[in-house]
């Protein structure tokens, strides 16, 4: 468990979170901004959970209610990098949860693991997410043109990243 503040706690994901994850990932606005296919089923989540490795994966609790999920996945210790992902369910958006939880998990990752780079992928039309990532310090590394076919169209995918040195310098007194 990682305590972000008095209201926000990150708890490691477990089998008992399956229903929450399935319901959330099948919400239209989450599905449309994610890279997974719709619908997402419980057996898929359980299979993934049983085979998960090299991942920090948490359910975000806000005032003791499940409000989202955050993770650093695809951790590659040889190349010292991992992939960031997050979603917040609609009811809890606009409360600063994503920013605070992200800041805490990124700081935890850089402070406790031999990781030099955290990267992410985001659809180019997901402006709110891109703003969050920029606020956290992520910078655009490139664009994969017409990379994913989703909702009847090909979508561009932006790759963004932040490096440990920059993060530690800019956040040394903020956590």
C-alpha positions in Angstrom: 0.0 0.0 0.0 1.2 3.5 -0.8 -0.4 6.5 0.9 -0.6 9.5 -1.4 -2.3 11.8 1.1 -5.2 11.6 3.6 -7.7 10.9 0.9 -5.8 8.9 -1.7 -4.3 5.4 -1.2 -2.8 3.0 -3.8 -3.5 -0.6 -3.0 -1.9 -3.5 -5.0 -4.4 -5.0 -7.4 -5.7 -8.4 -6.6 -8.3 -10.9 -7.7 -11.0 -9.2 -5.6 -10.7 -6.1 -7.8 -11.7 -8.0 -10.9 -15.3 -6.7 -11.0 -14.2 -3.1 -10.6 -11.6 -3.5 -13.3 -14.0 -5.1 -15.7 -16.7 -2.5 -15.1 -14.3 0.3 -15.5 -12.5 -0.9 -18.6 -15.9 -1.4 -20.3 -17.0 2.2 -19.5 -17.3 3.8 -22.9 -15.1 6.8 -22.2 -12.4 4.6 -20.7 -12.6 2.0 -23.5 -12.4 4.7 -26.2 -9.1 6.0 -24.7 -7.5 2.7 -24.0 -5.7 0.3 -26.3 -7.7 -2.8 -25.3 -10.5 -4.3 -27.2 -14.2 -4.1 -26.2 -15.7 -5.8 -24.4 -13.2 -6.8 -21.7 -14.1 -10.0 -19.8 -13.3 -11.3 -16.3 -11.5 -14.4 -17.6 -9.1 -12.1 -19.6 -8.4 -10.1 -16.5 -7.9 -13.2 -14.3 -5.5 -14.7 -16.9 -3.6 -11.5 -17.1 -3.5 -11.2 -13.3 -2.2 -14.8 -12.9 0.6 -14.2 -15.5 1.5 -10.6 -14.5 5.2 -10.0 -13.9 7.4 -6.9 -13.9 4.6 -4.6 -13.0 3.6 -2.2 -10.2 -0.2 -2.2 -10.4 -2.5 -0.5 -8.0 -6.2 0.3 -7.5 -6.6 4.0 -6.6 -8.8 4.6 -3.5 -10.3 8.0 -2.9 -12.0 8.3 0.5 -12.0 4.5 0.8 -13.8 4.1 -2.6 -12.2 2.5 -5.7 -11.7 5.4 -8.1 -9.2 4.2 -10.7 -6.1 2.2 -11.5 -2.5 3.1 -12.0 0.5 1.1 -13.0 4.0 0.9 -14.3 4.0 -2.2 -16.6 6.4 -3.8 -19.0 9.3 -3.1 -16.5 12.5 -3.8 -18.3 15.3 -3.9 -15.8 18.0 -4.4 -18.4 17.1 -1.3 -20.3 15.8 0.5 -17.1 12.4 1.5 -18.3 8.7 0.9 -17.7 5.4 1.9 -19.2 3.0 4.1 -17.3 -0.8 3.8 -17.4 -3.8 5.2 -15.5 -7.5 5.6 -15.6 -10.0 7.3 -13.3 -13.7 6.5 -13.4 -16.0 9.3 -14.4 -17.4 9.9 -10.9 -13.9 10.9 -9.6 -12.5 13.0 -12.4 -11.6 16.6 -11.9 -10.5 16.1 -8.2 -6.7 16.0 -8.8 -6.6 12.2 -8.1 -4.8 11.3 -11.3 -2.1 14.0 -10.8 -1.4 13.2 -7.2 -1.5 9.4 -7.6 0.8 9.6 -10.7 3.3 11.9 -9.0 3.5 9.5 -6.1 3.9 6.3 -8.2 6.4 7.9 -10.5 8.4 9.1 -7.5 8.2 5.7 -5.9 9.4 4.0 -9.1 12.3 6.3 -9.7 13.3 6.2 -6.0 13.0 2.5 -5.4 13.7 0.7 -8.7 16.6 0.8 -11.1 14.5 2.6 -13.7 15.8 5.5 -15.8 12.8 6.1 -18.1 9.0 5.9 -17.7 7.2 6.1 -21.0 3.5 6.0 -22.1 1.4 5.8 -25.2 -1.7 8.0 -25.7 -4.1 8.6 -28.6 -3.3 12.0 -30.1 -6.9 13.1 -29.6 -6.9 12.5 -25.8 -6.1 16.1 -25.0 -7.0 15.9 -21.3 -4.6 13.0 -20.7 -1.9 14.7 -22.7 -2.3 17.8 -20.5 -1.9 15.7 -17.4 1.2 14.0 -18.7 2.8 17.3 -19.6 2.0 18.7 -16.2 3.7 15.6 -14.7 6.8 16.4 -16.9 6.4 13.9 -19.7 7.7 15.0 -23.1 6.7 13.9 -26.5 9.2 11.5 -28.1 7.3 10.7 -31.3 4.1 9.9 -33.1 3.0 6.5 -34.6 0.8 7.6 -37.5 -2.5 5.7 -37.9 -1.3 3.1 -35.5 -4.5 1.7 -34.0 -7.9 1.1 -35.6 -10.5 2.1 -33.0 -14.1 3.2 -33.2 -14.1 3.1 -37.0 -11.0 5.0 -37.7 -7.2 4.8 -37.6 -5.7 6.8 -34.7 -2.3 8.3 -34.2 -0.5 7.3 -31.0 1.9 9.7 -29.2 4.8 8.3 -27.3 5.8 10.4 -24.3 8.5 9.8 -21.6 10.1 11.2 -18.5 13.6 10.5 -17.3 14.8 9.9 -13.8 17.4 12.7 -13.7 14.8 15.3 -14.8 12.1 13.9 -12.4 14.4 13.9 -9.4 15.7 17.4 -10.2 12.2 18.9 -10.6 10.6 17.0 -7.7 13.2 16.9 -5.0 11.1 18.8 -2.5 7.6 18.2 -3.7 6.7 14.7 -2.4 
